[in-house]
Amino acid sequence: MTSTSIEAPPDGGSMIRLTEILHRSVKLRQRRFEMLPLRGPGAPFTETHARNPSDSLPPSELADLISSMSVIGLLEPVLAEEILIDGKAPTIRLVTGERRLRAMRWGATNRPDNPHFQALPAVVCPGPLSDEERHMWRFVENFAREPLRPGEQAAALLYQRCAILVGKLLKSGRPVPQEVYAIPDPAERFQALEKIRGTDTSCAAPWSEVLDRLGLQLNERKAGELVRAFRALPRDLTEEMDEAAVRLHTRIRFAELRTGRAEAAQGIWAALKTSERLHLLPTAVSVALEEEELGPDEIIAEAEERQDAANAGRRAKLSRVPDTSDVQAAEADEDDPHGAGSGEDGAEGPDAAPLPAQGPDAPEEEAGSSAQAPPRPAVETDVIRTALDGVRSLLVEIRAGKEISRYDRGSLRLALRELSTHLEEEAASAQPGPGTPHEESEAA
């Protein structure tokens, strides 16, 4: 039996290409989901020394995994191959997931009453696999643990939609030609399958079914937008945008620009990519759609001017001392999608960012209160500048569409709340009035 030759994964290869490589392997395409026994006939063994994992006490590195499995079970199936030998019962050899198998076997031995340790979820394909196929399968599993980028998400959605459509066509008695299976591009393959389906709605593959099958927390509108951008852009451009972390909204706008002004779109992308200024792409696309008479160089120059003006405005807002009117304006900016941030996380930006700017002015405020209490040492200017740089860097990340994790949000709120209280009391201490500001500040 000749094994299928699979090319090695390209350096920095994308999930799109890896999925295509997997699809070309006949054996890997025949994979199926099974619940395997952990003991006796049909139980998997590991390739290393052809042994079964130990049932002894769990090593420390498996303690967290076993604890998690005991509560919620094994969420990610192991990968295995079925070895058929004439005259003998088939055996199951593990391809990836030895830590999960060891944890499950320990649980089955030491926690036999726990239902999560009764059987092993596994994806099984016919064996024996070639070294290339086994290597590729391991590589894809590891690669797939990373968050998928928009182009990769779209390809995965289309491949799954094709799989659902093929299953319904075959079930209805409509054969799918081999040349359709061989189409590497998922969008083109789906179009070919749609031609076979015709107007038969019973064989359709709606997005709701695709998303349910994949178990994704994604709405149908977002899935449609991902695929629309994927179809509208060349494959190599999609991969370049994935590498550059270009957001979905910008891709859709860029595809719109390519439809009416393909030459301008190509010129903008090439110039920004060569000069490593792809952060200007969203602004440049907006300029190109608004100013149709401008050429690529003029569009980029205008985008730079707009970006510089926006940055100058942000710097001015960050550098001035906040007063009551600033606080009111910041609250109004929370509803502005073009402001320092949007949503739950970004809304903290306008209120939080100006706070550290008090540092350079602190000695003057303290000087005004020296008649009431001895001035405290001023914070070093370098410390203030470092804090401001950190806040500005955080705002840049938020404006780029990134999110702050829940735990980091809590840490930021605590720090900003303490800093805000301190700054308000420092400002109050500069005003003559009753009380002892120094003691109040210490109490804070």
C-alpha positions in Angstrom: 0.0 0.0 0.0 1.4 3.4 -1.0 1.0 6.1 1.5 -0.2 9.5 0.6 2.6 12.0 0.4 1.9 15.2 2.2 4.1 18.3 1.8 5.7 19.8 4.9 3.9 22.7 6.4 5.3 26.0 5.2 7.2 28.2 7.6 4.6 30.5 9.2 2.0 28.7 7.1 -1.6 29.6 7.4 -4.5 27.4 8.5 -6.0 27.7 5.1 -3.1 25.9 3.4 -2.9 23.3 6.2 -6.6 22.5 5.8 -6.1 22.0 2.1 -3.2 19.6 2.8 -5.3 17.6 5.2 -8.1 17.5 2.6 -5.8 15.8 0.1 -5.2 12.9 2.3 -7.8 10.2 1.7 -7.2 8.6 5.1 -7.5 11.8 7.0 -10.7 12.7 5.2 -12.3 9.5 6.5 -11.8 10.4 10.1 -14.7 9.7 12.5 -15.6 10.5 16.1 -15.7 7.6 18.6 -15.9 7.1 22.4 -13.0 4.6 23.0 -12.8 2.3 26.0 -9.9 3.0 28.4 -9.2 -0.7 29.1 -9.4 -4.0 27.2 -10.0 -4.5 23.5 -10.2 -1.3 21.6 -8.3 0.8 24.2 -5.7 3.0 22.6 -1.9 2.5 23.1 0.9 5.0 22.6 3.4 4.7 19.9 6.3 5.3 22.2 7.6 1.8 23.1 4.1 0.5 22.1 3.0 0.8 25.8 0.0 1.8 27.7 0.3 4.9 29.8 0.9 4.3 33.5 -1.9 3.9 35.9 0.3 5.0 38.8 -0.2 8.2 40.8 -0.5 11.2 38.5 2.6 13.4 38.1 2.3 17.0 39.3 2.0 18.3 35.7 -1.3 16.4 35.2 -2.9 17.4 38.5 -4.7 20.5 37.0 -5.8 18.5 33.9 -7.2 15.7 36.0 -9.0 18.2 38.2 -10.6 19.9 35.2 -11.6 16.6 33.6 -13.3 15.4 36.8 -15.6 18.4 36.7 -16.3 19.1 33.0 -14.8 16.1 31.2 -12.4 16.0 28.2 -13.3 18.9 25.9 -10.7 18.2 23.2 -10.7 14.7 21.7 -7.4 12.8 21.2 -6.4 11.8 17.7 -5.8 8.1 16.9 -5.4 5.8 13.9 -7.0 2.3 13.5 -4.5 -0.4 12.6 -6.0 -3.4 10.8 -4.1 -6.7 10.7 -5.4 -9.8 8.9 -7.0 -12.3 11.2 -6.8 -10.0 14.3 -9.0 -7.4 15.9 -8.2 -3.8 15.0 -6.0 -1.9 17.3 -6.0 1.8 18.1 -2.7 3.7 18.1 -2.6 7.2 19.6 -1.3 10.0 17.3 -1.7 13.0 19.6 -3.0 13.5 23.2 -0.8 11.3 25.4 -1.2 13.7 28.4 -5.0 13.6 28.0 -4.9 9.8 27.7 -2.7 9.4 30.8 -5.1 11.7 32.8 -8.1 9.8 31.6 -6.6 6.4 32.5 -5.6 7.6 35.9 -9.1 8.9 36.5 -10.7 5.6 35.4 -8.5 3.8 37.9 -8.7 6.1 40.8 -12.1 7.7 40.3 -14.2 4.9 38.7 -17.5 6.4 39.8 -16.9 9.7 38.0 -18.8 9.6 34.7 -16.2 11.8 32.9 -13.7 9.0 33.2 -15.8 6.2 31.6 -14.7 6.5 28.0 -12.2 8.5 25.9 -13.5 10.9 23.2 -11.3 10.4 20.1 -11.1 11.3 16.4 -10.1 8.1 14.6 -9.0 7.6 11.0 -8.0 4.5 9.1 -4.3 3.6 9.4 -1.5 3.1 9.1 -0.8 6.7 8.5 2.4 7.8 6.8 5.0 9.8 8.8 4.0 12.8 6.8 0.3 12.4 7.6 1.0 11.9 11.2 3.3 14.9 11.4 0.8 17.1 9.6 -2.1 16.0 11.9 0.0 16.8 15.0 1.0 20.1 13.5 -2.5 21.1 12.6 -3.8 20.3 16.1 -1.1 22.5 17.7 -1.6 25.2 15.1 -5.4 25.2 15.6 -5.0 26.0 19.3 -4.0 29.6 18.3 -6.8 32.1 17.6 -7.9 32.0 13.9 -7.5 35.2 11.9 -10.3 36.5 9.7 -9.1 34.8 6.5 -8.6 31.5 8.3 -12.0 31.7 10.0 -13.7 32.3 6.6 -11.9 29.3 5.1 -12.9 27.0 8.0 -16.5 28.2 7.7 -16.6 27.5 4.0 -14.9 24.0 4.3 -17.5 23.1 6.9 -20.3 24.4 4.8 -19.0 22.3 1.9 -18.9 19.2 4.0 -22.5 19.7 5.1 -23.6 20.3 1.5 -21.8 17.2 0.2 -23.4 15.0 2.9 -26.9 16.3 1.9 -26.2 15.8 -1.8 -25.0 12.3 -1.4 -27.9 11.4 0.9 -30.4 12.7 -1.7 -28.8 10.5 -4.4 -26.8 13.2 -6.2 -23.2 12.1 -6.9 -20.4 14.6 -6.4 -17.8 14.4 -9.2 -14.2 13.8 -8.0 -13.0 17.0 -9.7 -15.2 19.0 -7.3 -13.5 17.4 -4.3 -10.1 18.4 -5.9 -10.9 22.1 -6.0 -8.5 23.6 -3.4 -10.3 26.9 -2.9 -13.2 26.5 -0.5 -15.2 29.4 -2.1 -14.9 27.9 -5.6 -15.7 24.4 -4.3 -18.8 25.7 -2.6 -19.9 27.4 -5.8 -19.5 24.1 -7.7 -21.5 22.2 -5.1 -24.2 24.9 -5.3 -24.5 24.3 -9.0 -25.1 20.6 -8.3 -27.7 21.5 -5.7 -29.6 23.8 -7.9 -32.9 25.0 -6.4 -33.3 22.1 -4.0 -33.7 23.8 -0.7 -33.7 20.5 1.2 -30.0 20.1 0.4 -29.0 23.7 1.4 -26.4 24.3 4.1 -27.6 27.4 6.0 -25.2 29.3 8.3 -27.2 28.4 11.3 -26.4 24.7 10.7 -22.8 25.4 10.0 -22.3 27.4 13.2 -24.2 24.8 15.3 -22.0 22.0 13.8 -18.8 23.9 14.7 -20.1 25.1 18.0 -18.9 28.7 17.4 -20.0 31.7 19.3 -20.5 33.6 16.1 -23.7 35.1 14.6 -24.8 34.5 11.1 -24.2 38.2 10.0 -20.6 38.0 11.1 -20.1 34.7 9.4 -21.5 36.1 6.2 -19.2 39.2 6.4 -16.1 37.0 6.9 -16.9 34.9 3.9 -17.8 37.9 1.8 -14.4 39.5 2.4 -12.7 36.2 1.8 -14.4 35.8 -1.6 -13.8 39.4 -2.7 -10.1 39.4 -2.0 -7.3 37.3 -3.7 -5.9 34.5 -1.7 -2.4 35.9 -1.3 -3.8 39.3 -0.3 -6.0 37.6 2.4 -3.0 35.9 3.8 -1.0 39.1 3.8 -3.8 40.9 5.6 -4.0 38.0 8.1 -0.3 38.5 8.8 -0.7 42.2 9.2 -3.8 41.7 11.5 -6.0 43.9 9.3 -9.5 44.0 10.8 -12.6 42.7 9.1 -14.3 46.1 8.6 -11.2 47.4 6.8 -11.1 44.3 4.6 -14.8 44.8 3.6 -14.1 48.5 2.8 -10.9 47.6 0.9 -12.9 45.0 -1.2 -15.4 47.7 -1.9 -12.6 50.0 -3.1 -11.2 47.2 -5.3 -14.5 46.8 -7.0 -14.6 50.4 -8.2 -10.9 51.4 -8.2 -8.8 48.2 -8.4 -5.7 50.1 -9.5 -5.9 52.6 -6.7 -6.5 49.8 -4.1 -3.5 47.9 -5.4 -1.3 51.0 -5.3 -2.3 51.9 -1.8 -1.7 48.3 -0.5 1.7 48.0 -2.2 2.9 51.4 -1.0 1.8 51.0 2.6 3.2 47.4 2.8 6.5 48.4 1.3 6.9 51.4 3.7 5.6 49.4 6.6 2.8 51.8 7.3 -0.2 49.5 7.2 -1.6 51.2 10.2 -2.7 53.9 7.8 -4.8 51.5 5.7 -8.2 52.2 7.3 -7.8 55.9 6.9 -6.4 55.6 3.4 -9.3 53.4 2.3 -11.8 56.0 3.7 -10.0 58.8 1.8 -10.0 56.8 -1.4 -13.7 56.1 -1.2 -14.5 59.8 -0.4 -12.0 61.4 -2.8 -12.3 59.5 -6.1 -10.1 61.9 -8.0 -7.0 61.3 -5.9 -4.2 58.9 -6.9 -2.6 56.4 -4.5 0.3 58.8 -3.5 -2.2 61.7 -2.8 -4.5 59.3 -0.9 -1.7 58.2 1.4 -0.5 61.8 1.9 -4.0 62.8 2.9 -4.3 59.8 5.2 -1.1 60.8 6.9 -2.4 64.3 7.5 -5.6 63.1 8.9 -3.8 60.6 11.1 -1.4 63.3 12.4 -4.3 65.6 13.1 -6.1 62.9 15.1 -2.9 62.0 17.0 -2.3 65.7 17.8 -5.8 66.0 19.2 -5.3 63.0 21.3 -2.0 64.2 22.6 -3.5 67.6 23.5 -6.3 65.8 25.4 -3.9 63.6 27.3 -1.5 66.4 28.2 -3.9 69.0 29.7 -5.0 69.1 33.3 -8.6 67.8 33.6 -11.3 70.0 35.1 -15.0 69.7 35.5 -15.7 70.5 31.8 -13.1 67.9 30.7 -14.8 65.2 32.8 -18.2 66.1 31.2 -16.6 66.1 27.7 -15.0 62.7 28.4 -18.3 61.3 29.4 -19.8 62.5 26.2 -16.9 61.0 24.2 -17.8 57.5 25.5 -20.5 57.3 22.9 -18.2 58.5 20.1 -16.9 55.4 18.1 -14.0 57.5 16.8 -12.8 58.4 20.3 -10.2 56.9 22.5 -12.2 53.7 22.9 -15.6 52.2 22.6 -17.6 49.6 24.6 -17.0 48.5 28.1 -13.2 48.5 27.9 -12.6 51.5 25.7 -14.9 53.7 27.7 -12.3 53.8 30.5 -9.8 55.4 28.2 -11.0 59.1 28.1 -11.5 59.1 31.9 -8.3 57.3 32.8 -5.8 58.6 30.3 -5.4 62.3 31.4 -4.9 61.4 35.1 -1.1 60.8 35.1 -0.6 64.2 33.4 -1.0 65.8 36.9 2.6 64.8 37.7 4.6 67.6 36.1 2.2 70.2 37.6 2.3 68.7 41.1 5.2 70.8 42.5 3.3 74.1 41.7 0.2 72.9 43.5 2.2 71.8 46.5 3.9 75.1 46.6 0.6 76.8 47.0 -0.3 74.7 50.0 3.1 75.0 51.7 1.7 77.6 54.2 -0.6 74.9 55.6 1.6 71.8 55.5 5.2 70.9 54.5 5.3 70.0 50.8 6.0 66.3 50.0 8.6 65.3 47.5 7.5 65.5 43.9 7.2 62.4 41.8 10.1 62.1 39.4 9.4 63.4 35.9 10.7 60.1 34.4 8.1 58.1 36.3 5.3 60.3 35.1 6.6 60.1 31.5 6.8 56.3 31.7 3.3 56.1 33.1 2.0 58.4 30.3 3.8 56.3 27.6 2.2 53.2 29.0 -1.3 54.7 29.0 -0.9 56.0 25.5 0.4 52.6 24.3 -2.7 50.9 25.9 -5.0 53.4 24.1 -3.3 52.6 20.8 -4.1 48.9 21.3 -7.7 49.7 22.3 -8.2 51.9 19.2 -6.8 49.1 17.1 -9.8 46.9 18.2 -8.1 44.8 20.9 -9.8 44.0 24.1 -8.6 44.1 27.7 -9.1 40.9 29.6 -11.6 40.8 32.5 -8.9 40.4 35.1 -6.7 43.2 33.6 -9.8 45.5 33.5 -10.3 45.0 37.2 -6.6 45.7 37.9 -6.8 48.9 35.8 -10.0 50.1 37.5 -8.4 49.6 41.0 -5.2 51.5 40.0 -7.1 54.3 38.2 -9.5 54.7 41.1 -6.7 55.1 43.6 -4.8 57.5 41.3 -8.0 59.5 40.7 -8.6 59.8 44.4 -5.1 60.9 45.1 -5.1 63.5 42.3 -8.5 64.9 43.5 -7.2 65.3 47.0 -3.9 66.9 45.8 -6.0 69.4 43.8 -8.2 70.1 46.9 -5.1 70.6 49.1 -4.0 73.4 46.8 -7.2 75.4 47.7 -7.3 77.2 51.1 -9.9 75.9 53.4 -10.6 74.1 56.6 -9.2 70.7 57.4 -5.8 69.1 57.1 -5.2 68.0 53.5 -2.1 66.0 54.5 -4.1 63.9 56.9 -6.9 63.3 54.3 -4.3 62.2 51.7 -2.8 59.8 54.2 -6.2 58.4 54.9 -6.7 57.7 51.2 
